[in-house]
Amino acid sequence: MELIVLFLFHLFLFYTFQIQGSSAVTDVFVKTGDDLILNRTEAEIPSNPRIWLWQFNDDTLVEFSLGSPPNVVNNRFGKVEATEKSYSVKLKDLQKSDNGIYTAKVVSPKEQILTQYNVTVQDPVSPADLTFTCAFISSSYNLTATCRADDSSISITLLRCENQTCNQEEAERRLVTKSGSSLHIYQLKESIVCNHSNQVSRNESIKQIENHCTNNEPRKHLWYITLILLVLLLPIIYILCRSRKESDKGNYDNTIYALPLANDQTETLKETDEDCSPTTTYSVVGPSMSKTATKTRAKDQPESVYSQIKAV
């Protein structure tokens, strides 16, 4: 009796499934510009359907009738193509405007959903960029790996080293970007992998861990040497410049300029008039500029001597 009840229960479930169909929605991701084929095999179609069709959201794309070739009701600007010998529909050159629910269902003799696809069109992801950074602090350093793509980035600290002793840190991180893609950085043996992917494309960058920090140590030492040299040379340069300025100032103060001596000047003015009588001669005598006159020049005033000579 129990076996009969169990058999009838399973038969009821099977019958219900065949009548109502499957309401599950399958996610499908397509790269921008690619084609997509929506397949339905003859075995998946209920027996003796009069009319069944493919729909995009609530808009009928292709209609199938018993004994007739498929009818493309809406080809969406030439993107929809149906094959006569199958129940498949080909969607060509998909763009983001083609995102949505595509449904296959029977409408006669009784409406029944056969399958549904949630189609999402995505652009391929950009290249992944992997870089290493070594942060030196005294005798220790941290090795950090950074994975970048678009406007997003994630980092992991691979090693913390001090006095030649290194400890491994976190080895993996994930991040979902604003565009919905995924950034994934992780360690694979002696390498670091930076992965940028979505459901339709994937880009990777792989680099070896070794020598990324040891190659930077000579640079660190060079900076230290340069800094020490600057500290030692700056005071010496300052002292030399100051000493030179003081030397130049002393030379300027001790400069002696020679003044030229004026020559003795004697100006004699004679005016002779042959037609007039008596004749008058004027003689102007200036101060002597000899050594003796120079000494007494401050005390004596210049004199003018006038003499009148009668004509013979």
MOCORKA-V811631 format. One line per field, one symbol per residue. phi: phi as a letter, one per 30 degrees, with the letter a starting at -180 (. if undefined). A space follows every 50 residues. Layout:
phi->???
This chain:
phi->.dddddddddddddddddddiccdccdbcbdejdcbcccbddddcedhdd bbacbchccdcbccbdibddcddbdhhiccbccdcbccbccchdbddcdl ccbcaccadbdadcabbccbcbdddddcccbcbcccbhcbaccbcbcbah cbabbbcdbbcbhicccdcecaabacdddjdbcbbacbhcbccccbabdb aabbbbbddeidcddcdedddddddddddddddedddddddddddddddd dddcdccdcdddddbbcccbbbbddcbddcccbcccddcddddddcddcc cdcbccbccddd
